[in-house]
Each structure stands twice: as C-alpha cells, then as structure tokens.
Amino acid sequence: ALITVRSAGATLLCTVELADHRDLVAVVSRVRRLLDLDADPAAVDASLTADPALAPLVRARRGLRSPGAVDGFELAIRALVGQQISVAGAATLLGRIAAAHGTAVTIGDQPRRAFPTASELADADPAALPMPRGRAAAVHALAAAVAGGDLDLDPGADRAATRAALLKLPGVGPWTGDYVAMRALADPDVLMSSDLGARRAAAALGIDLADGRPGWAPWRSYATHHLWASRAPADTSPAMTALPTTTEDTP
C-alpha cells in the first residue's frame, strides 16, 4: 500500500492506494498504530501535568502522541542503521538496502520497491550491506532472529521478554532496546533515560531521569516525547524525525 497522510486543521486526511483492496482493514489498523490514534490524550495529559516540573511542557503541547510503527522489523532496522549517523545519511542507506534486497511491487500503475522482509535480509550477505562491518553484522543478526521466530516485534509481543532478547543481539544496547519497545511494541511507559537529548531537556527543567521517574508511569513514553519536543527545532530528535539521532549504542 502507498499511504499519504496530511494535516487538515484538527483532522488528518489519509489517502491509500492498494495493490489488493482486501488489505484495507489492515492498512487502516497500521496507520492508527503509527499515529497512536487509539490513545486517550486527555488521560495522559492529566497524569503528566501532576508533576509541576513537566507540566509546562505538557500544557504547551496538549495531546502529544507517541508514534508507533507500521512494521516492527523495519522500525528496528531503521534504529540500527541510524545509530550515530545523520538522518539524511540513514535515509540514503535505507533506500540502498530496499533497492538491493526489497521486493518489487506495483501500486496503481507505478512500480515501487517494498522494504525487505526479515527473511530477505537474513538471506543477504552481510558483506554486501552498505555500512560498516559491525553494523552489517548487527542488521543480519536481527533479521535472522525475526525470520527464525526467535524475536517477535509486533505490539502484542511480551515487552519485557522482547527487550531482553533484543539486548542479547550484537549492536543493540539500552537505547535501541527502549526505542524499539516504545515504537514497535507500542509500549506507553518507556523512559528514554539514556538518550542525550532527553537528559538535556530534563536537566533544563531541574529533572533527574536517573530515578526512572516512577511518578510519570504508566505514560513515560509520552513524557519522553515531551522532552524531545521541547528541544525542537534547534535539535532534531527521534520525536520529530522517526529516526534515532542520539544513541550510545555502538555495533
């Protein structure tokens, strides 16, 4: 499917082009997941404004959502590829990966290239991936784990077990594990305490993330997005770009 979403005031307009119209229900579900449309923003805001230090950020951006993903595997690969490089550089690499290993599809009358599945990347030669050897090995290991059924990156997966499994893979540290849990698994309660941008935003408010901020539970993902958003546009953050730009993980 080719999906275009644009803002129209208080609403979003979504245009969908399908290769198979039977996929419409699944597409709508994935778009809702991507845009976090099933959240209750009023409940989230009410809970987070109970912290006087965080309240000004929440009031400035009422209803801020926590973006998900249309495909957990692709999101995880994007997180790995985007480590310690620019967003533009990551986009270029991802396009090259899709061109070399993805599947050709036709939507309408336009030929396109789908992002490779876990099986397709697991079958690829890591040496042929356009990135440093260590990162290529990390991408291949992640693809093999998902293709082999050892790792489930869908929202219904056990979050604690999935994060633990992710951290056993090469190149996956706490930042990537948390980011994937937040986005791919739709976990509403992930505090990105290892993220440099989040720590700086919190420090500016006199907040120490080291204690895990239990008072923000069960909405710590939303609190993280408020911290990220408070640094925009001066700092480009995952909240704005949907790609990691600040991570301490090193494949």
Phi, psi and omega in degrees: 000146172250121187242131175236126180237131177224154181280141176222070182072240183274003182234167173243135177255125183244125176250131184236128170249128187243142169282330180219116185296343177292347181274000187301314182299317179295322179296313179301317179299318181290324177294318178299321178294317180301317185266004178057042186282349180265006178287163173250088186298330179296318179293319179297311181299318181298322180289314186286332179287353175293340175269113184302329182289324182272337187308319180299324179293319181293318180294330180287336182223063180300140177080012179300131183264169175246099186303143177258224180204149176279340179210118185296323181294313180299319179301316181295319177296318178300320179296318179294311183296326184279000181296124170060025170228167181291161177299318180296319179296319179296318180299321179296314180297318181296323177296321179292322178296315180296319181295323185275329190234354181280178182257135176288131179226157176238123177240120189068235176245017184252124173286136181222176182233120178280150176297141184298146175284171177300319180295320180295319179286327178295330180277348182283152176282119181306328181294340181271352180284138188279065182199169178304153187303317181296319179291323177298321178295323179294316178299317181294319180295320178296315180298318181295322180295318180288315181297326181276358179082009180276347183220126180248119183249029176266156183303334181279357182289156175295118189291315182295316181294321180292317179297318179299319179293321179298317184292346177277347182276149178296140177082359180251113177249189183303321181299307183295320178301317180291319182297318179293321177298318180294312188272307186283321183268357179058037179283119183280358190234049178251118174264116182278067186288344178269358181278128184297317180297318178295319180296320180293318178296319179294318181298324179296337179262002183076026182253133176256117182280355186297334182276359179081355178048062181299335180292344179272349180296148003264033187238035185290338173297318180292322176298320177299317179295324176296320177296314178300312185296331181293342181264355178276150003267000182300320177248132174275126186235165177303330180296329183268330191250344184065014173231139180293136176234348182228102182213145179260000178289138181225102178299000000 
